[in-house]
Every structure is written in structure tokens, then in C-alpha cells.
Amino acid sequence: MVPAIFGLAGLTLSAEERAFFRDADPAGYILFGRNIESREQVRALTDELRAIHGRERLFVCIDQEGGRVARMKPPVWPAYPTGEAFDRLYELAPASAIEAARCNAQALGLDLAEAGITVDCYPSIDVRRPGAHDVIGDRAFGSEPMRVAALGRAALDGLARAGVVGCIKHMPGHGRAMADSHKELPTVDASEAELEEDLRPFRSLVHAPVGMTAHVRYTAWDAQNPGTLSPFVVGEVIRRRIGFEGLLLTDDLDMQALQGSVPEHAARALAAGCDIALNCWAKMDDMISIAQACPTMPERTAERLARALDAAPAMDTPQAELAAKRDTLLALAG
């Protein structure tokens, strides 16, 4: 099995994609808006992915957070609130905010489970910082680390109740970035003491099954390399100081924060200690080169992948009931 997650070009698999995926046997797949049209179409697509190697429990992920980060959109699927909405309610009623976040994530997770999607790249538990770039912005659960952790834990719990695995991001923290890592490499010059605040939510949720790195350069830790490609950030900060032992994905390796070729990024990220290289854009040449450049999945990574997918069975709660409870609670904050 190749330790990579690949994107798909369209609404259905092409013959070329099907043949490549059968031969390469990637760890999983990621869906984007270009792959989403209707409930029936998405389910048929994920069923076809499962059939390639006969895996009923397959790592099929998506970025479905709510607000501006949503691949499954109205009118086919409901809209979901931003992280900021739960932060506002927490200011007035912490327990209500936690319950609202849990209900919201469970309702959202039911959409994904129906579509055959097993992993959501959510929640973002980056600590929001005044004056930073808004690439995180209202996606965050706030600027107080333990509030972020509490709401993030509720989101993970809600997804799990829907039978979907959550992924905490962006380790070890994207909230201080003054640039959008989709477009350029952010450099964070905060001291180690200041960065400790950014680690707190990740330490609190250290037992999350899946995490994702940040394409951010932290000069206090590694002045040369972005976190995703830094053996120090991955090995010392994420694995040792945070203590994260779950499945560690890179952020998308095709983002402009990284200079060089995507296959080179994949090889460097895996060498730095990441478990899985994430390549989103379904460029066949890149995917073939990644499959050639990446070593066979190590046993430890295979164990982490299997553990991540070993989700609890979904709870039988009607989605409308969950959404109504969430909306009633969020209305308390106006």
C-alpha cells in the first residue's frame, strides 16, 4: 500500500484512474467540489472506490467544516455554521456551546456517512490570533486555547457518533500565520514560549485518531523548513512534545507554500516522519511519481491507519433533531 491519499478528477472514476488506483493501492482518497453533484452520485463514487480493493472501511476524506469550507453545499446538503458561531455562544454559556458543537458535528457527519465518506478533515483547532491572516479566521473555535480544545473535542465526539472519523488540524498550529499557505509559505517568528500556547489544544486532543500538519515555518523550531517537511517539527514537536501518536497526514502537498515538485514534497514529508502524503489535485503524472517515490507503507503507519478507521458505530439520532437543537442553542447568542 502506498502511504498517500489521492484526489479524483471528476464525478466518476476514469478508466485510467481506476487502473492506477488498483495498481498503486493508496491509503485513501480525498473528495472536492469537482467530485460532488448529488447524493446518489457521491455514494456511487465512494462505493466504486471501495470496490477497487474490496475494502468496506476505506479512508475516504473531505474538507467539510461549515461556513466557507464546505465541499457539499446547498441546496443538496444543508449549510453548517462556522467555528466562530460556537465561540460566541461559549462566551455566554460554555456547556451549551459544547453541546451545540457536538450536535452540529453529528448532523454534519450523518451527511458524510450517507455519502460513504469515512473521514472529515475537521476540526481546525488552531488558536485564532488578532491581526493574523484570515485563512483560519472564523474557522477557529476562538482565541483561548482551552476553549478551542473543548469545542474541538465536542466536534470529534459528534463526528464519531455519526460513524465518521475527525482529523485535528493544523499541527502544531496555523493561527499565527500572516499569510495563506495555499499561496505562499507563512513564517512565524514567535518564541518557543509563545508557541506553547498554540500547542495546548493539540495536547488536550492528543488521542484524536488523525491529525494534519501545517505548511508553516516556525523559526524558533526550524528556520529552514516548513513544519510538514521538518524532522524537528514532526518528530520533536508533534510526536514528542504534543505526544500525538495517531495517523499524521500532510496538508495538501500541491499548495504554493512548498517549493519544488509534489513527488519531492511527498518523499521529504514521509522522511520527516509524516505517515501519509496528501495530494489533492488528481494530476496523474504527480500521482504516478508519488507512488514511485514513496516507500511501501511501514507497519506502524498501517497500524495507525487501521486504528483510525476502527470507528464506533453510529448512534441513531435523527439529523433534523440534532440541527434543531444546535440552532436553538446558537440562538442564545443572537
Solvent accessible surface area in square Angstrom, and as a share of the most:
residue,aa,sasa,rsa
1,M,72,0.32
2,V,18,0.10
3,P,1,0.01
4,A,0,0.00
5,I,1,0.00
6,F,0,0.00
7,G,0,0.00
8,L,0,0.00
9,A,60,0.47
10,G,22,0.21
11,L,63,0.31
12,T,96,0.56
13,L,9,0.05
14,S,52,0.34
15,A,76,0.59
16,E,109,0.49
17,E,6,0.03
18,R,73,0.27
19,A,47,0.36
20,F,26,0.11
21,F,0,0.00
22,R,120,0.44
23,D,123,0.64
24,A,14,0.11
25,D,26,0.14
26,P,1,0.01
27,A,4,0.03
28,G,0,0.00
29,Y,4,0.01
30,I,1,0.01
31,L,0,0.00
32,F,18,0.07
33,G,38,0.37
34,R,73,0.27
35,N,0,0.00
36,I,22,0.11
37,E,104,0.47
38,S,33,0.21
39,R,80,0.29
40,E,130,0.58
41,Q,25,0.11
42,V,0,0.00
43,R,85,0.31
44,A,62,0.48
45,L,4,0.02
46,T,0,0.00
47,D,61,0.32
48,E,51,0.23
49,L,3,0.02
50,R,19,0.07
51,A,75,0.58
52,I,24,0.12
53,H,67,0.30
54,G,65,0.62
55,R,69,0.25
56,E,137,0.62
57,R,89,0.33
58,L,7,0.03
59,F,0,0.00
60,V,0,0.00
61,C,0,0.00
62,I,0,0.00
63,D,20,0.10
64,Q,4,0.02
65,E,8,0.04
66,G,5,0.05
67,G,35,0.34
68,R,123,0.45
69,V,18,0.10
70,A,15,0.11
71,R,66,0.24
72,M,1,0.00
73,K,114,0.48
74,P,74,0.46
75,P,134,0.84
76,V,55,0.32
77,W,6,0.02
78,P,59,0.37
79,A,71,0.55
80,Y,17,0.06
81,P,32,0.20
82,T,32,0.19
83,G,7,0.06
84,E,48,0.22
85,A,10,0.08
86,F,1,0.00
87,D,29,0.15
88,R,124,0.45
89,L,0,0.00
90,Y,41,0.16
91,E,120,0.54
92,L,118,0.59
93,A,29,0.23
94,P,64,0.40
95,A,79,0.61
96,S,25,0.16
97,A,0,0.00
98,I,46,0.23
99,E,45,0.20
100,A,0,0.00
101,A,2,0.01
102,R,50,0.18
103,C,4,0.03
104,N,0,0.00
105,A,0,0.00
106,Q,4,0.02
107,A,0,0.00
108,L,1,0.00
109,G,0,0.00
110,L,40,0.20
111,D,4,0.02
112,L,0,0.00
113,A,36,0.28
114,E,92,0.41
115,A,3,0.02
116,G,6,0.05
117,I,2,0.01
118,T,9,0.05
119,V,0,0.00
120,D,0,0.00
121,C,0,0.00
122,Y,11,0.04
123,P,0,0.00
124,S,1,0.01
125,I,0,0.00
126,D,1,0.00
127,V,2,0.01
128,R,80,0.29
129,R,53,0.19
130,P,128,0.81
131,G,66,0.63
132,A,25,0.20
133,H,68,0.31
134,D,94,0.49
135,V,12,0.07
136,I,5,0.03
137,G,6,0.06
138,D,38,0.20
139,R,28,0.10
140,A,1,0.00
141,F,1,0.00
142,G,2,0.02
143,S,67,0.43
144,E,72,0.32
145,P,8,0.05
146,M,73,0.32
147,R,44,0.16
148,V,0,0.00
149,A,2,0.01
150,A,21,0.16
151,L,0,0.00
152,G,0,0.00
153,R,119,0.43
154,A,2,0.02
155,A,0,0.00
156,L,26,0.13
157,D,49,0.25
158,G,0,0.00
159,L,0,0.00
160,A,38,0.29
161,R,77,0.28
162,A,1,0.01
163,G,13,0.13
164,V,1,0.01
165,V,8,0.04
166,G,3,0.03
167,C,0,0.00
168,I,0,0.00
169,K,3,0.01
170,H,11,0.05
171,M,1,0.00
172,P,1,0.01
173,G,5,0.04
174,H,5,0.02
175,G,4,0.04
176,R,50,0.18
177,A,1,0.01
178,M,129,0.58
179,A,13,0.10
180,D,19,0.10
181,S,2,0.01
182,H,92,0.41
183,K,139,0.59
184,E,100,0.45
185,L,42,0.21
186,P,3,0.02
187,T,50,0.29
188,V,8,0.05
189,D,111,0.57
190,A,14,0.11
191,S,53,0.34
192,E,75,0.34
193,A,80,0.62
194,E,86,0.39
195,L,1,0.01
196,E,64,0.29
197,E,66,0.30
198,D,5,0.03
199,L,0,0.00
200,R,84,0.31
201,P,0,0.00
202,F,0,0.00
203,R,85,0.31
204,S,40,0.26
205,L,8,0.04
206,V,27,0.16
207,H,173,0.77
208,A,6,0.05
209,P,50,0.31
210,V,0,0.00
211,G,0,0.00
212,M,6,0.03
213,T,0,0.00
214,A,0,0.00
215,H,0,0.00
216,V,0,0.00
217,R,66,0.24
218,Y,3,0.01
219,T,49,0.28
220,A,39,0.30
221,W,20,0.07
222,D,21,0.11
223,A,55,0.42
224,Q,140,0.62
225,N,36,0.19
226,P,12,0.07
227,G,1,0.01
228,T,0,0.00
229,L,9,0.04
230,S,0,0.00
231,P,83,0.52
232,F,77,0.32
233,V,1,0.00
234,V,1,0.00
235,G,34,0.33
236,E,36,0.16
237,V,0,0.00
238,I,0,0.00
239,R,33,0.12
240,R,161,0.59
241,R,63,0.23
242,I,9,0.04
243,G,32,0.30
244,F,0,0.00
245,E,96,0.43
246,G,9,0.09
247,L,1,0.00
248,L,0,0.00
249,L,0,0.00
250,T,0,0.00
251,D,16,0.08
252,D,10,0.05
253,L,0,0.00
254,D,38,0.20
255,M,13,0.06
256,Q,113,0.50
257,A,1,0.01
258,L,11,0.06
259,Q,150,0.67
260,G,58,0.56
261,S,48,0.31
262,V,12,0.07
263,P,20,0.13
264,E,100,0.45
265,H,5,0.02
266,A,0,0.00
267,A,39,0.31
268,R,108,0.39
269,A,0,0.00
270,L,27,0.13
271,A,89,0.69
272,A,8,0.06
273,G,34,0.32
274,C,7,0.04
275,D,7,0.04
276,I,0,0.00
277,A,0,0.00
278,L,3,0.01
279,N,2,0.01
280,C,3,0.02
281,W,113,0.40
282,A,16,0.12
283,K,103,0.44
284,M,31,0.14
285,D,115,0.59
286,D,30,0.15
287,M,0,0.00
288,I,65,0.33
289,S,40,0.26
290,I,0,0.00
291,A,24,0.18
292,Q,143,0.64
293,A,47,0.37
294,C,11,0.07
295,P,82,0.52
296,T,108,0.63
297,M,18,0.08
298,P,73,0.46
299,E,134,0.60
300,R,160,0.58
301,T,6,0.03
302,A,44,0.34
303,E,88,0.40
304,R,11,0.04
305,L,13,0.07
306,A,65,0.51
307,R,139,0.51
308,A,3,0.02
309,L,20,0.10
310,D,118,0.61
311,A,35,0.27
312,A,62,0.48
313,P,121,0.76
314,A,59,0.45
315,M,97,0.43
316,D,152,0.79
317,T,32,0.19
318,P,81,0.51
319,Q,56,0.25
320,A,80,0.62
321,E,103,0.46
322,L,11,0.05
323,A,25,0.20
324,A,57,0.45
325,K,94,0.40
326,R,20,0.07
327,D,72,0.37
328,T,92,0.53
329,L,29,0.14
330,L,29,0.14
331,A,70,0.54
332,L,107,0.53
333,A,30,0.23
334,G,96,0.93
